[in-house]
Amino acid sequence: MPTLFRFLFVLAAIAGIVYGSMVALVMLVDPHERDVTVRIPSERLNPAAPKQ
């Protein structure tokens, strides 16, 4: 039984570290807004008519 308790304790410790790091990211990191420009080639917007 001690192996099971040790395994559960390790899983609980890992879960606590993950949860704590997620809380730290939410509380400490402030995202910055910025404009994003994506250039689209005109060939994709106005495809050439198929030749007949």
CYANA upper distance limits for C-alpha pairs under 8 A (distance plus 0.5 A):
  1 MET  CA      5 PHE  CA      7.03
  2 PRO  CA      6 ARG  CA      6.60
  3 THR  CA      7 PHE  CA      6.58
  4 LEU  CA      8 LEU  CA      6.65
  5 PHE  CA      9 PHE  CA      6.49
  6 ARG  CA     10 VAL  CA      6.68
  7 PHE  CA     11 LEU  CA      6.74
  8 LEU  CA     12 ALA  CA      6.54
  9 PHE  CA     13 ALA  CA      6.55
 10 VAL  CA     14 ILE  CA      6.68
 11 LEU  CA     15 ALA  CA      6.62
 12 ALA  CA     16 GLY  CA      6.55
 13 ALA  CA     17 ILE  CA      6.70
 14 ILE  CA     18 VAL  CA      6.71
 15 ALA  CA     19 TYR  CA      6.53
 16 GLY  CA     20 GLY  CA      6.38
 17 ILE  CA     21 SER  CA      6.58
 18 VAL  CA     22 MET  CA      6.75
 19 TYR  CA     23 VAL  CA      6.76
 20 GLY  CA     24 ALA  CA      6.62
 21 SER  CA     25 LEU  CA      6.65
 22 MET  CA     26 VAL  CA      6.80
 23 VAL  CA     27 MET  CA      6.65
 24 ALA  CA     28 LEU  CA      6.21
 24 ALA  CA     29 VAL  CA      8.30
 25 LEU  CA     29 VAL  CA      5.88
 40 ILE  CA     44 ARG  CA      7.48
 40 ILE  CA     45 LEU  CA      8.01
 41 PRO  CA     45 LEU  CA      7.49
 42 SER  CA     46 ASN  CA      6.40
 42 SER  CA     47 PRO  CA      8.33
 43 GLU  CA     47 PRO  CA      5.60
 43 GLU  CA     48 ALA  CA      7.70
